[in-house]
Amino acid sequence: MQFLGPNLHCQVLDLAFLWSNGHRIEEGCAQTLMTHDDVFQKLCSVAGLAVKFFRMRTRQPTIGTYACNMTGDAFTTWDSATESFISVVEGIDDWNVQSPCPGWTIADLVAHTSDLESMLAADPRPNHSPAWESIAHIDSDFGRLTEVGVDYRRGWSRGDLLDDLTASHERARERVASLGPEATIPWLRGETPIPRLLSMRTFDVWMHEQDARVATGNLGNLDGPGAREAMTYLSAGLPKVWGKSVGAPAGSVLNVVTTEPGLAAEFWVRVGEDGKAGLVDEIDADVSATMPWMSFVMLAGGRATERDFAEDVVVVGDQSLGVALLDSMAVTP
């Protein structure tokens, strides 16, 4: 993480490795900032110009662009996302590799995806009770709900897991197609309209494809329908992060910029006088956080990786709020 702002005094600062058009360009080098006002102001001015120039080149859609795919062909988007996930995991030899999704290997990602596709197909739920005392990464009721199907399939062979996922997805396709877009389905948190449910499934499957890709160093599929669904869900969680998790004061504004490779977008979040935060149109920000799209995905997705994706983030403004932001960016359960 790199900070640019009036709270900086004596520290080593890497002005930024900025991303532009898919290429990383160095806008500054490590320097020691002394507390001389003239040096400090000049450096911050240069940094500010660099960030503004960077945004001019990468700013594309702003708030409101990434609406859910509920009015489009949600069925095709979900189907394509699932087939893409299957293709990626088929190409991975070692399924025991730990993924960025806490506690889950590649095999667990496949088991989880198969389990939810099986739910969507209305298959009977597995009669299984995990040994919860031995599963350290589960700390919520929702986590326990999704872990049952994963733990039930632990120990299955690679071929059996693939067959199960492929068959479950085919049964889910048949069921969804038979019900039509106006129907609702009982889901993890109650009755859910099919278009919204398929949008949620697209997001989940795309996220787990990225988990598998990051775990094996095979980055790809960073844009397209699945990525846009991810942008919708992850950005929708920013008000809760800023207003509740960070505890930003009333009137404070957060600006989040995501850059290529992947999806380039910009969002503003403001805390109202009632303490509730919401997405707003462009406005001067107290904290601006600029990061590559995949860093945003990993941080907002609450992923745990050997690489610290927070190191890619350039924060301008209030340092304490910036630190709190990066410590609490996760919006997924």
N, C-alpha and C positions, 0 to 999 in steps of 0.2 A: 504494500500500500504506500502511496506517495501523497504527501500533503502539500498543498500550495495555499497559503493564506496568512492572515495577519497574526495568527497565534504561533507561527514558526519563529524561532530565534536561533540558537546555536544547535545545529544538527546537520547531519549529512543528508542531502536531498538529491534524489534522482528525479529531475524535473518531469520526465515522462517518457515511456516508450509508447508512442501513440500508434494506433492502428488506422490505416487509411487504405481503402480499396483493396483490402486483403493483404497488405504488406505492412510490416512493422518498421517504423521509421523513428530514429532517435532524435528527439527535440532538445535534448540537453544531456549533460553528463553530471556525474556525482560531484557536488561541490559542498564545501562547508560554509554555512551562512553565519556570518558574524552579526552582532546586534547593532551594527552601524545602519542607521535608517536609510541612508542614500543607497547603499549596496542592496539592502533588503528590498526597498521599493522598486529598484530597477529590475531585480531578478523576478520579483512577483509580477511586475508589468510584463516582462518577456513571457513568463509562464502563462499569464492570462491571455496574451495575444496568441500563444501557441494553441491553447485550448479552444479559443474562439475560432481560429483558422481551421482547426481540426473539425469542429462541429459544422462549419460551413460546408466542408467537403463531404461529411458523412451524414449530416442531418437529412433524414428522409422522413418517413411518416412520424407524426407526433401522436398525441393522445387521441384515441378514438379510431385509429386505423385498424388495430388488431381486434376486430369484433369476432366473437365466436362464429364457428362455421355452421351454426344451427339453421341458418336460412339457405345454406348451400347443400351440396351433396355430401352430407355427413357420413353416409354409409360408405361411399367410395373412399373418402379420406381415412376413415377408421380401418377399412379393409387394406388399403395401401400401406398404412403405417404398420399394421400387424405383419404383413408380408415382408416389409423391409426389415423389421426386427428379426423375423425368422431367418432371413437371408444373412444378416450380420452374425447372428449367433452360430449359424451353421458353419461359418468360416473361421470360428475360433476353436482351436484344438484343445486347450486346457480350460475346462469349465470350473476348475477349482480356484481360479484367480479371484481374488477379492475385488468386488466392484466398489465404486464410490458410494453406492447406496448402503448405509451403515448396516453391517452384519450379514450382508448378502453377497454370495459369490455369483459368477455368471450362471451357474446351474440354478441358483435361487431366483434370479431374475426370470429365467425361463419358467420355473415352477410357478412363480407368482402370476406371470402373464397367462399361463395356461389355466390357473385357478380362476382368474377373473373372466376369462373367455368361457370357462365352464359354467360359471354363475350366469353369464349372459345367455348361455344356451339353456338355462333352467335345469341343469343336471343336479342330481342329489348332492348335498354337501358331504364332504368326507367326515366320517364318524371318528374323530381323532382329537386327542388331548395332548398337546406338546408338554414336555417337561420344562415348564416356564422358568424354573430356578436355574436352568442351564443356558437360557437364552438372554444374555445380558443386554442386547441392544433394544429390547422391547420395554417401553416405559409408558405406554398409554393403552387405553381400551381399543382404540382404532388400530394400533399396531398389533395387538393380540388378535383382532379380527382378521387382519390380512396375513398374519403369520401362520395360521392354522393350515391353510392350503399349501403353503411353502414347506412347512415342517413335515406334513403328510407325504410329500414327494421327495424328501431328502433320502438319498441312498438309491434312487432310481438311476438307471443307466442313461447315458447321453441319448441313445437311440430311443429309449422309452419316453424320455421327457419330450423329445422332438415330436414323436408320434402323437403323444398326448396333446401337445400344443396345437399341432396341425389339425387333429380331429376335433378338438374343442372349438377352435376358430371356425371350422366348417359348420359345425352344429349351431354356433352362435349366428353365423351368417344366415343360415336357413331360418332360424327363429325370427331374427330381426326383420328379414325380408317378408316373412309371412304376417307379421303384426302391422307393418305400415308405420309411417312417420308420425301419426297422430296418437299412437299408443303410449302408455307409460309402463314402466317395469319396476318392480320392487328392487331396490338397490341398497348399497351399504348404509345410506342415511335416509331411506324412505323412498316413496314412489317418485320416479324420475322420468320425464318425457324422453322418448327415444333419441331425438336429435341432440339433446343436451348430454345424455348418457354416452352417446357415441363420440361427442366432442371430448368428454372426460376421458374416455378410453383412448382416444387418439393422443391426447396429452400424456397419459400415463405410459403408453407403449413407446412414444417417441422419447420420453425421458429415460426409459430403461434401455432403449437402443443407445442413447448417449452414454449411459452408465457403462454398457458393454464396450463401446468404442473408446471411451477414456481409459478404461481399465487395460485395454490392449494396445493403446497408442494408435488407433485407427480412426482419427477424427473424420467426420463427414456428415452429409445430410443435415447441414446447419441451417438451411432455410426450407422453404416449401410449406405445405399445409400443416404438417406435424409441428414444425417450429413455430408457425403462427399461432397454433392453439396454445403452445407453451408460453408464448409471449402474452397471450390473453390472460391465462391463469396466473402466471407469475407476477405480472404487472398489477393485476387486480389485488394482490396481497400487499403492495407497497404502502397503502394508507395504514393498514394495521401495524406494519413494521415501524413506520415513522411515528405514528401517534401513540401506539401502545408499547411495543417492544423497546423502541429507543426512548420513548417518553419525551419527545420534542415539545417545547413549550408552545402555547397558543400563538398563532400568527407565524410560526416558523415554516419555512418552505424548503423542500428537498427537490433537487433536480437530478434525475437519473438518466444517463446517456449510454446506450449500447451501440457498439460499433462493429463493423465487418472485421473478419469474415463471419458470415451469418446475417442476422437481422440487425439493421441499424434503426434505432428509434429513440425517442426522447419523451420523458414523462416528468410532470411536476405534481408534487403532493403538498398540500397545505393543511396545517392544523387549525381548525376553527376555534372561535372563542369558547365553544362548549367542550373543547378538548378532543373532538372527533376529527379525524383526518380524512381527506378525500382527494381524488385526482382533480386537477384544475388545469385551465389553459396556461400558456406560457406566462411566467411571472418571475421577478427577481428572486433568487434562491439564497438561503443562508448556508446551505451545503449543496455542492454539486459533485456527483460521483460519476466518473466516466470509466467505462470498462468494456472489454471485448464481449461480444454476445455470449460466448461459451463460459466466460467467467461469471457473468450474470446468472446463467442457467445453473451452474454448479453452486453458487452462493445462495441464490434464492431457493434452489431445490434442496438445500440443507445437506449437500453431499460432502463426504469426508474423503479427501484424496491426499496422496503423498505430496503432490504439488499444491502449494498454497495459492489458490486463485486470487486471493485478496491482494497479492503482490502486483497484480495487473491493474488495480484500481487507482485512478488519479482522483484525489479528493481536494476540492477547492472550498475554502471557507472554514467554518467552526471545527476545530480539530477534535474536541471531545465528542461532539455529536457524530462526527465522521467515524471515530473509533467505535462508538456504540452502534452505529448503523451496520458496519461490517461484522460486528460480533453477533448481530441478531437479524440477519437478512433472510433467514429461512422462512418460507411461507407454506411449504408443504407439510402435511401431518407426519 
